[in-house]
Amino acid sequence: MHDTHTLTRHRDIQSWVSGHRGIPAIARVRDHLGEMRARLCLSFERKRRSNDDRTRIDDGMSPCSWTAWLAELDRQNLALKVSGSDKPEFEFVDRRQAN
C-alpha cells in the first residue's frame, strides 16, 4: 500500500470503513494452542447483491456491532493502517507501532 496512514480513533476508523461501504465482523479462529480467539474482519460491498447475500459473510465471519468490534480492537491493542486510495485497502497493525 502506498500513501498510507494509521487510524487509532474509533470515529476515524468507523468513518473510513463506512465511507468505503464496509461493515465490521468478527471470526472465531483457533490459535496455535487450539484455543478459540476473535479475529477482526472488515467486509466491503463489492457489487450489488441480493438481500439474502448481505446478511451472510464469507470465511466464517459474522457481522457484529461497532461497539463489539471496537472493544475487541482495543483489547487486542490494534490500529487500522489504511490506503489513501478509493479501494478499501487496509491492514491491522499493533497500536504501539502507530505512535
VEXGUPA-668575 format. One record per atom (N, C-alpha, C): x, y, z negated; residue in three letters; atom name; residue number from 1. Coordinates in pm, 1 decimal. Atoms other than C-alpha are relative to their C-alpha. Example, Ala and Ser with C-alpha at 12.3 -4.5 7.8 and 13.67 -1.06 7.14 Angstrom:
2
{c1: 89.0 c2: -119.0 c3: 0.0 residuo: ALA atomo: N num: 1}
{c1: 1230.0 c2: -450.0 c3: -780.0 residuo: ALA atomo: CA num: 1}
{c1: 90.0 c2: 120.0 c3: 0.0 residuo: ALA atomo: C num: 1}
{c1: -82.0 c2: -119.0 c3: 6.0 residuo: SER atomo: N num: 2}
{c1: 1367.0 c2: -106.0 c3: -714.0 residuo: SER atomo: CA num: 2}
{c1: -77.0 c2: 109.0 c3: -73.0 residuo: SER atomo: C num: 2}
***
This chain:
99
{c1: 84.9 c2: -117.5 c3: 0.0 residuo: MET atomo: N num: 1}
{c1: 0.0 c2: 0.0 c3: 0.0 residuo: MET atomo: CA num: 1}
{c1: 89.5 c2: 123.9 c3: 0.0 residuo: MET atomo: C num: 1}
{c1: -69.8 c2: -127.8 c3: 2.4 residuo: HIS atomo: N num: 2}
{c1: 130.0 c2: 341.5 c3: 83.6 residuo: HIS atomo: CA num: 2}
{c1: -94.9 c2: 107.7 c3: -50.5 residuo: HIS atomo: C num: 2}
{c1: 80.8 c2: -109.4 c3: 53.0 residuo: ASP atomo: N num: 3}
{c1: 11.4 c2: 671.6 c3: -63.6 residuo: ASP atomo: CA num: 3}
{c1: -92.7 c2: -50.5 c3: -111.2 residuo: ASP atomo: C num: 3}
{c1: 78.7 c2: 57.9 c3: 109.0 residuo: THR atomo: N num: 4}
{c1: -99.1 c2: 509.6 c3: -389.0 residuo: THR atomo: CA num: 4}
{c1: 1.2 c2: 91.2 c3: -121.9 residuo: THR atomo: C num: 4}
{c1: 0.5 c2: -62.3 c3: 131.1 residuo: HIS atomo: N num: 5}
{c1: -196.0 c2: 643.3 c3: -725.8 residuo: HIS atomo: CA num: 5}
{c1: -67.3 c2: -95.5 c3: -98.0 residuo: HIS atomo: C num: 5}
{c1: 48.6 c2: 90.9 c3: 102.5 residuo: THR atomo: N num: 6}
{c1: -281.8 c2: 475.5 c3: -1053.6 residuo: THR atomo: CA num: 6}
{c1: -108.2 c2: 67.5 c3: -83.0 residuo: THR atomo: C num: 6}
{c1: 114.8 c2: -50.2 c3: 75.9 residuo: LEU atomo: N num: 7}
{c1: -615.2 c2: 523.1 c3: -1226.8 residuo: LEU atomo: CA num: 7}
{c1: -5.3 c2: -68.9 c3: -135.7 residuo: LEU atomo: C num: 7}
{c1: 12.0 c2: 55.8 c3: 134.7 residuo: THR atomo: N num: 8}
{c1: -644.3 c2: 477.5 c3: -1602.7 residuo: THR atomo: CA num: 8}
{c1: -128.9 c2: 44.2 c3: -68.9 residuo: THR atomo: C num: 8}
{c1: 123.2 c2: -48.9 c3: 63.3 residuo: ARG atomo: N num: 9}
{c1: -950.0 c2: 685.1 c3: -1698.1 residuo: ARG atomo: CA num: 9}
{c1: -121.1 c2: -73.7 c3: 57.1 residuo: ARG atomo: C num: 9}
{c1: 117.8 c2: 78.2 c3: -40.3 residuo: HIS atomo: N num: 10}
{c1: -1277.6 c2: 493.9 c3: -1689.6 residuo: HIS atomo: CA num: 10}
{c1: -81.0 c2: 69.2 c3: 108.4 residuo: HIS atomo: C num: 10}
{c1: 84.4 c2: -69.3 c3: -98.4 residuo: ARG atomo: N num: 11}
{c1: -1470.0 c2: 759.7 c3: -1499.1 residuo: ARG atomo: CA num: 11}
{c1: 68.4 c2: 7.8 c3: 136.4 residuo: ARG atomo: C num: 11}
{c1: -72.3 c2: -3.1 c3: -127.5 residuo: ASP atomo: N num: 12}
{c1: -1195.9 c2: 781.7 c3: -1232.7 residuo: ASP atomo: CA num: 12}
{c1: -6.7 c2: -135.7 c3: 70.2 residuo: ASP atomo: C num: 12}
{c1: 7.1 c2: 135.5 c3: -56.2 residuo: ILE atomo: N num: 13}
{c1: -1194.5 c2: 403.5 c3: -1183.3 residuo: ILE atomo: CA num: 13}
{c1: -139.8 c2: -26.1 c3: 54.5 residuo: ILE atomo: C num: 13}
{c1: 138.1 c2: 23.6 c3: -42.5 residuo: GLN atomo: N num: 14}
{c1: -1573.0 c2: 382.2 c3: -1166.5 residuo: GLN atomo: CA num: 14}
{c1: -34.0 c2: 83.3 c3: 122.9 residuo: GLN atomo: C num: 14}
{c1: 26.5 c2: -87.0 c3: -114.5 residuo: SER atomo: N num: 15}
{c1: -1588.2 c2: 675.1 c3: -924.6 residuo: SER atomo: CA num: 15}
{c1: 67.2 c2: -53.1 c3: 126.6 residuo: SER atomo: C num: 15}
{c1: -72.0 c2: 52.1 c3: -116.5 residuo: TRP atomo: N num: 16}
{c1: -1324.2 c2: 523.5 c3: -692.6 residuo: TRP atomo: CA num: 16}
{c1: -68.9 c2: -126.0 c3: 53.4 residuo: TRP atomo: C num: 16}
{c1: 64.5 c2: 125.4 c3: -41.5 residuo: VAL atomo: N num: 17}
{c1: -1490.4 c2: 179.2 c3: -688.1 residuo: VAL atomo: CA num: 17}
{c1: -136.0 c2: 28.9 c3: 62.7 residuo: VAL atomo: C num: 17}
{c1: 132.8 c2: -33.0 c3: -52.9 residuo: SER atomo: N num: 18}
{c1: -1839.6 c2: 322.5 c3: -637.1 residuo: SER atomo: CA num: 18}
{c1: 10.6 c2: 73.9 c3: 132.5 residuo: SER atomo: C num: 18}
{c1: -20.8 c2: -73.5 c3: -123.9 residuo: GLY atomo: N num: 19}
{c1: -1708.9 c2: 556.6 c3: -368.2 residuo: GLY atomo: CA num: 19}
{c1: 36.3 c2: -88.5 c3: 117.5 residuo: GLY atomo: C num: 19}
{c1: -33.3 c2: 98.1 c3: -103.9 residuo: HIS atomo: N num: 20}
{c1: -1585.5 c2: 251.2 c3: -176.7 residuo: HIS atomo: CA num: 20}
{c1: -105.3 c2: -110.3 c3: 8.5 residuo: HIS atomo: C num: 20}
{c1: 114.2 c2: 92.7 c3: -2.4 residuo: ARG atomo: N num: 21}
{c1: -1921.7 c2: 74.5 c3: -224.3 residuo: ARG atomo: CA num: 21}
{c1: 33.7 c2: -134.2 c3: -64.5 residuo: ARG atomo: C num: 21}
{c1: -38.5 c2: 119.9 c3: 72.4 residuo: GLY atomo: N num: 22}
{c1: -1784.3 c2: -170.2 c3: -476.0 residuo: GLY atomo: CA num: 22}
{c1: -78.2 c2: -16.6 c3: -128.5 residuo: GLY atomo: C num: 22}
{c1: 63.6 c2: 30.7 c3: 127.7 residuo: ILE atomo: N num: 23}
{c1: -1917.7 c2: -338.8 c3: -787.0 residuo: ILE atomo: CA num: 23}
{c1: 98.5 c2: -77.9 c3: -86.4 residuo: ILE atomo: C num: 23}
{c1: -87.9 c2: 75.4 c3: 89.1 residuo: PRO atomo: N num: 24}
{c1: -1742.5 c2: -478.6 c3: -1095.2 residuo: PRO atomo: CA num: 24}
{c1: -47.6 c2: -144.0 c3: -14.4 residuo: PRO atomo: C num: 24}
{c1: 31.8 c2: 141.4 c3: 20.7 residuo: ALA atomo: N num: 25}
{c1: -1725.4 c2: -852.1 c3: -1151.7 residuo: ALA atomo: CA num: 25}
{c1: 108.4 c2: -61.3 c3: -88.0 residuo: ALA atomo: C num: 25}
{c1: -95.2 c2: 74.5 c3: 82.1 residuo: ILE atomo: N num: 26}
{c1: -1555.5 c2: -1098.5 c3: -1383.6 residuo: ILE atomo: CA num: 26}
{c1: -10.2 c2: -146.7 c3: 37.9 residuo: ILE atomo: C num: 26}
{c1: -4.8 c2: 144.1 c3: -25.6 residuo: ALA atomo: N num: 27}
{c1: -1445.5 c2: -1454.0 c3: -1307.4 residuo: ALA atomo: CA num: 27}
{c1: 60.3 c2: -67.2 c3: -123.0 residuo: ALA atomo: C num: 27}
{c1: -58.3 c2: 79.2 c3: 108.7 residuo: ARG atomo: N num: 28}
{c1: -1373.4 c2: -1716.5 c3: -1570.1 residuo: ARG atomo: CA num: 28}
{c1: 95.3 c2: -100.1 c3: 63.5 residuo: ARG atomo: C num: 28}
{c1: -102.8 c2: 87.9 c3: -56.2 residuo: VAL atomo: N num: 29}
{c1: -1048.5 c2: -1898.0 c3: -1491.4 residuo: VAL atomo: CA num: 29}
{c1: 78.3 c2: -64.0 c3: -114.1 residuo: VAL atomo: C num: 29}
{c1: -84.1 c2: 67.6 c3: 99.5 residuo: ARG atomo: N num: 30}
{c1: -821.8 c2: -2139.3 c3: -1674.2 residuo: ARG atomo: CA num: 30}
{c1: 142.1 c2: 54.2 c3: 9.3 residuo: ARG atomo: C num: 30}
{c1: -139.0 c2: -43.7 c3: 1.3 residuo: ASP atomo: N num: 31}
{c1: -481.0 c2: -2015.9 c3: -1783.2 residuo: ASP atomo: CA num: 31}
{c1: 91.8 c2: -122.2 c3: 3.0 residuo: ASP atomo: C num: 31}
{c1: -95.9 c2: 110.7 c3: -10.3 residuo: HIS atomo: N num: 32}
{c1: -162.1 c2: -2226.5 c3: -1782.5 residuo: HIS atomo: CA num: 32}
{c1: -13.2 c2: -101.1 c3: -114.2 residuo: HIS atomo: C num: 32}
{c1: 25.0 c2: 92.2 c3: 110.8 residuo: LEU atomo: N num: 33}
{c1: -268.3 c2: -2383.6 c3: -2115.0 residuo: LEU atomo: CA num: 33}
{c1: -135.1 c2: -69.8 c3: 12.1 residuo: LEU atomo: C num: 33}
{c1: 130.2 c2: 60.9 c3: -21.2 residuo: GLY atomo: N num: 34}
{c1: -608.1 c2: -2480.9 c3: -1977.9 residuo: GLY atomo: CA num: 34}
{c1: -114.1 c2: 71.7 c3: -69.9 residuo: GLY atomo: C num: 34}
{c1: 104.0 c2: -76.0 c3: 68.7 residuo: GLU atomo: N num: 35}
{c1: -795.8 c2: -2221.3 c3: -2181.2 residuo: GLU atomo: CA num: 35}
{c1: -66.6 c2: 96.8 c3: 96.8 residuo: GLU atomo: C num: 35}
{c1: 74.2 c2: -92.2 c3: -85.2 residuo: MET atomo: N num: 36}
{c1: -1065.7 c2: -2009.6 c3: -2021.7 residuo: MET atomo: CA num: 36}
{c1: 34.5 c2: 144.0 c3: -36.9 residuo: MET atomo: C num: 36}
{c1: -23.8 c2: -142.3 c3: 21.3 residuo: ARG atomo: N num: 37}
{c1: -992.7 c2: -1640.4 c3: -1977.4 residuo: ARG atomo: CA num: 37}
{c1: -72.9 c2: 78.4 c3: 107.6 residuo: ARG atomo: C num: 37}
{c1: 69.7 c2: -86.4 c3: -96.0 residuo: ALA atomo: N num: 38}
{c1: -1151.6 c2: -1347.5 c3: -1796.2 residuo: ALA atomo: CA num: 38}
{c1: 99.5 c2: 55.1 c3: 101.4 residuo: ALA atomo: C num: 38}
{c1: -78.5 c2: -62.7 c3: -106.8 residuo: ARG atomo: N num: 39}
{c1: -1013.1 c2: -1234.8 c3: -1460.6 residuo: ARG atomo: CA num: 39}
{c1: -87.3 c2: 109.0 c3: 59.8 residuo: ARG atomo: C num: 39}
{c1: 75.2 c2: -112.5 c3: -55.8 residuo: LEU atomo: N num: 40}
{c1: -1125.9 c2: -891.1 c3: -1349.6 residuo: LEU atomo: CA num: 40}
{c1: 0.5 c2: -5.8 c3: 151.5 residuo: LEU atomo: C num: 40}
{c1: 15.5 c2: 0.2 c3: -144.9 residuo: CYS atomo: N num: 41}
{c1: -1252.5 c2: -862.0 c3: -994.0 residuo: CYS atomo: CA num: 41}
{c1: -78.7 c2: 124.1 c3: 40.3 residuo: CYS atomo: C num: 41}
{c1: 83.4 c2: -103.4 c3: -61.4 residuo: LEU atomo: N num: 42}
{c1: -1399.8 c2: -599.2 c3: -767.5 residuo: LEU atomo: CA num: 42}
{c1: -49.1 c2: -55.9 c3: 131.6 residuo: LEU atomo: C num: 42}
{c1: 57.5 c2: 48.0 c3: -125.5 residuo: SER atomo: N num: 43}
{c1: -1631.7 c2: -683.6 c3: -481.8 residuo: SER atomo: CA num: 43}
{c1: -47.1 c2: 120.5 c3: 79.8 residuo: SER atomo: C num: 43}
{c1: 35.4 c2: -112.2 c3: -86.2 residuo: PHE atomo: N num: 44}
{c1: -1674.3 c2: -447.0 c3: -189.0 residuo: PHE atomo: CA num: 44}
{c1: -87.2 c2: -48.2 c3: 114.0 residuo: PHE atomo: C num: 44}
{c1: 91.7 c2: 32.8 c3: -109.1 residuo: GLU atomo: N num: 45}
{c1: -1954.2 c2: -449.0 c3: 65.1 residuo: GLU atomo: CA num: 45}
{c1: 75.5 c2: 11.5 c3: 131.6 residuo: GLU atomo: C num: 45}
{c1: -72.0 c2: 0.4 c3: -127.0 residuo: ARG atomo: N num: 46}
{c1: -1803.5 c2: -546.2 c3: 399.5 residuo: ARG atomo: CA num: 46}
{c1: -89.6 c2: 37.1 c3: 116.2 residuo: ARG atomo: C num: 46}
{c1: 96.1 c2: -29.1 c3: -106.3 residuo: LYS atomo: N num: 47}
{c1: -2108.7 c2: -530.9 c3: 617.8 residuo: LYS atomo: CA num: 47}
{c1: -139.0 c2: -15.0 c3: -58.5 residuo: LYS atomo: C num: 47}
{c1: 137.5 c2: 10.1 c3: 48.7 residuo: ARG atomo: N num: 48}
{c1: -2483.7 c2: -525.0 c3: 586.8 residuo: ARG atomo: CA num: 48}
{c1: -34.2 c2: -145.3 c3: -28.0 residuo: ARG atomo: C num: 48}
{c1: 36.8 c2: 135.9 c3: 39.9 residuo: ARG atomo: N num: 49}
{c1: -2605.1 c2: -830.0 c3: 400.1 residuo: ARG atomo: CA num: 49}
{c1: -147.3 c2: -3.4 c3: -34.7 residuo: ARG atomo: C num: 49}
{c1: 138.8 c2: 13.5 c3: 45.2 residuo: SER atomo: N num: 50}
{c1: -2944.1 c2: -966.3 c3: 317.1 residuo: SER atomo: CA num: 50}
{c1: -3.8 c2: 18.8 c3: -151.6 residuo: SER atomo: C num: 50}
{c1: 12.8 c2: -20.5 c3: 144.5 residuo: ASN atomo: N num: 51}
{c1: -3078.0 c2: -903.1 c3: -33.5 residuo: ASN atomo: CA num: 51}
{c1: 47.4 c2: -120.2 c3: -79.8 residuo: ASN atomo: C num: 51}
{c1: -43.1 c2: 119.4 c3: 71.7 residuo: ASP atomo: N num: 52}
{c1: -3009.1 c2: -1264.1 c3: -134.2 residuo: ASP atomo: CA num: 52}
{c1: 150.9 c2: -4.8 c3: -13.6 residuo: ASP atomo: C num: 52}
{c1: -145.4 c2: 4.1 c3: 3.7 residuo: ASP atomo: N num: 53}
{c1: -2639.4 c2: -1230.2 c3: -48.0 residuo: ASP atomo: CA num: 53}
{c1: 57.7 c2: 102.4 c3: -97.0 residuo: ASP atomo: C num: 53}
{c1: -52.6 c2: -103.6 c3: 88.2 residuo: ARG atomo: N num: 54}
{c1: -2597.2 c2: -915.7 c3: -256.7 residuo: ARG atomo: CA num: 54}
{c1: 3.4 c2: -44.9 c3: -145.5 residuo: ARG atomo: C num: 54}
{c1: 4.1 c2: 41.8 c3: 139.4 residuo: THR atomo: N num: 55}
{c1: -2683.1 c2: -1095.0 c3: -579.4 residuo: THR atomo: CA num: 55}
{c1: 106.1 c2: -104.0 c3: -31.9 residuo: THR atomo: C num: 55}
{c1: -103.7 c2: 100.1 c3: 21.9 residuo: ARG atomo: N num: 56}
{c1: -2413.7 c2: -1357.5 c3: -532.9 residuo: ARG atomo: CA num: 56}
{c1: 134.9 c2: 57.0 c3: 41.9 residuo: ARG atomo: C num: 56}
{c1: -135.1 c2: -39.6 c3: -36.1 residuo: ILE atomo: N num: 57}
{c1: -2039.5 c2: -1300.8 c3: -525.3 residuo: ILE atomo: CA num: 57}
{c1: 80.9 c2: -127.6 c3: 15.8 residuo: ILE atomo: C num: 57}
{c1: -79.3 c2: 118.9 c3: -29.4 residuo: ASP atomo: N num: 58}
{c1: -1790.0 c2: -1549.3 c3: -383.3 residuo: ASP atomo: CA num: 58}
{c1: 111.3 c2: -21.7 c3: -102.6 residuo: ASP atomo: C num: 58}
{c1: -118.6 c2: 34.6 c3: 78.4 residuo: ASP atomo: N num: 59}
{c1: -1494.1 c2: -1720.4 c3: -553.5 residuo: ASP atomo: CA num: 59}
{c1: -24.3 c2: -4.7 c3: -150.4 residuo: ASP atomo: C num: 59}
{c1: 27.8 c2: 13.9 c3: 141.8 residuo: GLY atomo: N num: 60}
{c1: -1664.4 c2: -1774.6 c3: -888.1 residuo: GLY atomo: CA num: 60}
{c1: -14.4 c2: 130.7 c3: -75.1 residuo: GLY atomo: C num: 60}
{c1: 16.8 c2: -129.7 c3: 65.3 residuo: MET atomo: N num: 61}
{c1: -1702.3 c2: -1405.3 c3: -956.9 residuo: MET atomo: CA num: 61}
{c1: -146.6 c2: 19.7 c3: -36.3 residuo: MET atomo: C num: 61}
{c1: 135.9 c2: -34.9 c3: 41.9 residuo: SER atomo: N num: 62}
{c1: -2006.7 c2: -1288.9 c3: -1149.5 residuo: SER atomo: CA num: 62}
{c1: -9.0 c2: 150.6 c3: -16.8 residuo: SER atomo: C num: 62}
{c1: 16.8 c2: -144.1 c3: 20.6 residuo: PRO atomo: N num: 63}
{c1: -2133.0 c2: -932.3 c3: -1127.4 residuo: PRO atomo: CA num: 63}
{c1: -18.7 c2: 28.4 c3: -148.4 residuo: PRO atomo: C num: 63}
{c1: 15.5 c2: -36.7 c3: 140.5 residuo: CYS atomo: N num: 64}
{c1: -2119.6 c2: -753.6 c3: -1462.1 residuo: CYS atomo: CA num: 64}
{c1: -20.8 c2: 150.7 c3: -10.4 residuo: CYS atomo: C num: 64}
{c1: 19.8 c2: -143.5 c3: 22.8 residuo: SER atomo: N num: 65}
{c1: -2190.7 c2: -415.1 c3: -1614.3 residuo: SER atomo: CA num: 65}
{c1: 135.0 c2: 71.1 c3: -2.2 residuo: SER atomo: C num: 65}
{c1: -122.4 c2: -79.5 c3: 10.8 residuo: TRP atomo: N num: 66}
{c1: -1938.1 c2: -135.9 c3: -1602.1 residuo: TRP atomo: CA num: 66}
{c1: 52.1 c2: -2.5 c3: -143.1 residuo: TRP atomo: C num: 66}
{c1: -42.1 c2: 0.8 c3: 140.3 residuo: THR atomo: N num: 67}
{c1: -1932.2 c2: -139.1 c3: -1983.1 residuo: THR atomo: CA num: 67}
{c1: 83.1 c2: -123.9 c3: -30.9 residuo: THR atomo: C num: 67}
{c1: -72.4 c2: 124.8 c3: 24.5 residuo: ALA atomo: N num: 68}
{c1: -1825.0 c2: -505.5 c3: -1998.3 residuo: ALA atomo: CA num: 68}
{c1: 131.5 c2: -2.8 c3: 76.8 residuo: ALA atomo: C num: 68}
{c1: -118.8 c2: 3.1 c3: -85.1 residuo: TRP atomo: N num: 69}
{c1: -1578.2 c2: -468.4 c3: -1711.0 residuo: TRP atomo: CA num: 69}
{c1: 108.8 c2: 92.9 c3: -54.2 residuo: TRP atomo: C num: 69}
{c1: -97.6 c2: -96.7 c3: 51.1 residuo: LEU atomo: N num: 70}
{c1: -1410.2 c2: -157.1 c3: -1852.6 residuo: LEU atomo: CA num: 70}
{c1: 54.0 c2: -41.4 c3: -136.8 residuo: LEU atomo: C num: 70}
{c1: -47.3 c2: 51.0 c3: 128.6 residuo: ALA atomo: N num: 71}
{c1: -1390.8 c2: -313.8 c3: -2200.5 residuo: ALA atomo: CA num: 71}
{c1: 105.8 c2: -107.9 c3: 21.4 residuo: ALA atomo: C num: 71}
{c1: -98.6 c2: 104.7 c3: -30.5 residuo: GLU atomo: N num: 72}
{c1: -1208.3 c2: -613.1 c3: -2050.3 residuo: GLU atomo: CA num: 72}
{c1: 126.8 c2: 61.2 c3: 59.2 residuo: GLU atomo: C num: 72}
{c1: -116.1 c2: -71.2 c3: -54.6 residuo: LEU atomo: N num: 73}
{c1: -978.3 c2: -378.9 c3: -1854.1 residuo: LEU atomo: CA num: 73}
{c1: 85.4 c2: 55.5 c3: -114.5 residuo: LEU atomo: C num: 73}
{c1: -71.7 c2: -53.4 c3: 116.2 residuo: ASP atomo: N num: 74}
{c1: -885.7 c2: -208.7 c3: -2182.8 residuo: ASP atomo: CA num: 74}
{c1: 62.2 c2: -111.9 c3: -82.8 residuo: ASP atomo: C num: 74}
{c1: -51.2 c2: 111.6 c3: 80.0 residuo: ARG atomo: N num: 75}
{c1: -847.8 c2: -540.4 c3: -2366.2 residuo: ARG atomo: CA num: 75}
{c1: 126.6 c2: -57.7 c3: 61.7 residuo: ARG atomo: C num: 75}
{c1: -116.8 c2: 53.6 c3: -69.7 residuo: GLN atomo: N num: 76}
{c1: -600.5 c2: -659.8 c3: -2101.2 residuo: GLN atomo: CA num: 76}
{c1: 106.5 c2: 106.9 c3: 25.5 residuo: GLN atomo: C num: 76}
{c1: -92.8 c2: -112.1 c3: -14.9 residuo: ASN atomo: N num: 77}
{c1: -428.2 c2: -317.4 c3: -2103.9 residuo: ASN atomo: CA num: 77}
{c1: 40.4 c2: 21.5 c3: 146.0 residuo: ASN atomo: C num: 77}
{c1: -24.2 c2: -14.7 c3: -143.2 residuo: LEU atomo: N num: 78}
{c1: -463.6 c2: -280.6 c3: -1726.6 residuo: LEU atomo: CA num: 78}
{c1: -44.1 c2: 136.5 c3: 51.1 residuo: LEU atomo: C num: 78}
{c1: 39.8 c2: -118.9 c3: -74.7 residuo: ALA atomo: N num: 79}
{c1: -490.3 c2: 12.2 c3: -1487.4 residuo: ALA atomo: CA num: 79}
{c1: -25.8 c2: -45.1 c3: 143.0 residuo: ALA atomo: C num: 79}
{c1: 31.3 c2: 32.6 c3: -139.2 residuo: LEU atomo: N num: 80}
{c1: -603.6 c2: 22.6 c3: -1125.0 residuo: LEU atomo: CA num: 80}
{c1: 86.5 c2: 86.0 c3: 91.2 residuo: LEU atomo: C num: 80}
{c1: -84.3 c2: -69.5 c3: -97.6 residuo: LYS atomo: N num: 81}
{c1: -345.3 c2: 113.3 c3: -860.3 residuo: LYS atomo: CA num: 81}
{c1: -73.0 c2: -5.7 c3: 133.4 residuo: LYS atomo: C num: 81}
{c1: 84.4 c2: -6.0 c3: -119.3 residuo: VAL atomo: N num: 82}
{c1: -532.6 c2: 231.0 c3: -551.1 residuo: VAL atomo: CA num: 82}
{c1: 70.8 c2: 71.3 c3: 113.8 residuo: VAL atomo: C num: 82}
{c1: -49.8 c2: -62.8 c3: -121.1 residuo: SER atomo: N num: 83}
{c1: -455.6 c2: 332.6 c3: -195.7 residuo: SER atomo: CA num: 83}
{c1: -79.4 c2: 126.6 c3: 27.4 residuo: SER atomo: C num: 83}
{c1: 68.4 c2: -122.4 c3: -37.9 residuo: GLY atomo: N num: 84}
{c1: -538.4 c2: 677.1 c3: -68.5 residuo: GLY atomo: CA num: 84}
{c1: -77.1 c2: -12.9 c3: 129.5 residuo: GLY atomo: C num: 84}
{c1: 69.0 c2: 19.8 c3: -127.7 residuo: SER atomo: N num: 85}
{c1: -684.7 c2: 524.6 c3: 249.2 residuo: SER atomo: CA num: 85}
{c1: -149.7 c2: -19.6 c3: -21.1 residuo: SER atomo: C num: 85}
{c1: 144.5 c2: 23.6 c3: 6.5 residuo: ASP atomo: N num: 86}
{c1: -1051.5 c2: 475.6 c3: 332.3 residuo: ASP atomo: CA num: 86}
{c1: -32.9 c2: -143.9 c3: -36.8 residuo: ASP atomo: C num: 86}
{c1: 22.1 c2: 141.0 c3: 33.7 residuo: LYS atomo: N num: 87}
{c1: -1011.2 c2: 99.3 c3: 281.3 residuo: LYS atomo: CA num: 87}
{c1: 15.7 c2: -18.1 c3: -150.7 residuo: LYS atomo: C num: 87}
{c1: -9.5 c2: 22.1 c3: 144.5 residuo: PRO atomo: N num: 88}
{c1: -1062.9 c2: -31.9 c3: -72.4 residuo: PRO atomo: CA num: 88}
{c1: 119.3 c2: -89.8 c3: -36.3 residuo: PRO atomo: C num: 88}
{c1: -119.5 c2: 76.3 c3: 34.7 residuo: GLU atomo: N num: 89}
{c1: -702.2 c2: -145.9 c3: -127.9 residuo: GLU atomo: CA num: 89}
{c1: 38.4 c2: 34.0 c3: -143.4 residuo: GLU atomo: C num: 89}
{c1: -30.1 c2: -22.5 c3: 140.9 residuo: PHE atomo: N num: 90}
{c1: -611.9 c2: -192.3 c3: -493.7 residuo: PHE atomo: CA num: 90}
{c1: 76.2 c2: -118.4 c3: -56.4 residuo: PHE atomo: C num: 90}
{c1: -56.1 c2: 108.8 c3: 78.7 residuo: GLU atomo: N num: 91}
{c1: -421.6 c2: -398.1 c3: -744.8 residuo: GLU atomo: CA num: 91}
{c1: -6.6 c2: 40.0 c3: -146.2 residuo: GLU atomo: C num: 91}
{c1: -2.2 c2: -24.8 c3: 143.0 residuo: PHE atomo: N num: 92}
{c1: -433.0 c2: -433.4 c3: -1120.4 residuo: PHE atomo: CA num: 92}
{c1: 145.5 c2: 4.4 c3: -44.3 residuo: PHE atomo: C num: 92}
{c1: -136.2 c2: -13.8 c3: 50.8 residuo: VAL atomo: N num: 93}
{c1: -117.3 c2: -317.0 c3: -1297.5 residuo: VAL atomo: CA num: 93}
{c1: -5.7 c2: 20.9 c3: -150.6 residuo: VAL atomo: C num: 93}
{c1: -11.0 c2: -22.7 c3: 143.3 residuo: ASP atomo: N num: 94}
{c1: -3.1 c2: -306.3 c3: -1657.1 residuo: ASP atomo: CA num: 94}
{c1: -9.0 c2: 150.3 c3: -26.0 residuo: ASP atomo: C num: 94}
{c1: 21.7 c2: -142.4 c3: 27.4 residuo: ARG atomo: N num: 95}
{c1: -117.7 c2: 24.4 c3: -1802.9 residuo: ARG atomo: CA num: 95}
{c1: 128.0 c2: 68.3 c3: -47.8 residuo: ARG atomo: C num: 95}
{c1: -125.0 c2: -60.2 c3: 48.4 residuo: ARG atomo: N num: 96}
{c1: 223.6 c2: 79.9 c3: -1966.2 residuo: ARG atomo: CA num: 96}
{c1: 89.3 c2: 41.5 c3: 115.9 residuo: ARG atomo: C num: 96}
{c1: -79.2 c2: -36.3 c3: -117.0 residuo: GLN atomo: N num: 97}
{c1: 381.2 c2: 89.1 c3: -1618.5 residuo: GLN atomo: CA num: 97}
{c1: -55.9 c2: 124.2 c3: 68.0 residuo: GLN atomo: C num: 97}
{c1: 65.0 c2: -113.8 c3: -65.3 residuo: ALA atomo: N num: 98}
{c1: 135.2 c2: 359.2 c3: -1511.5 residuo: ALA atomo: CA num: 98}
{c1: 45.5 c2: 132.4 c3: -60.1 residuo: ALA atomo: C num: 98}
{c1: -39.1 c2: -125.3 c3: 67.4 residuo: ASN atomo: N num: 99}
{c1: 269.0 c2: 615.5 c3: -1761.4 residuo: ASN atomo: CA num: 99}
{c1: 146.6 c2: 27.2 c3: 12.6 residuo: ASN atomo: C num: 99}
***
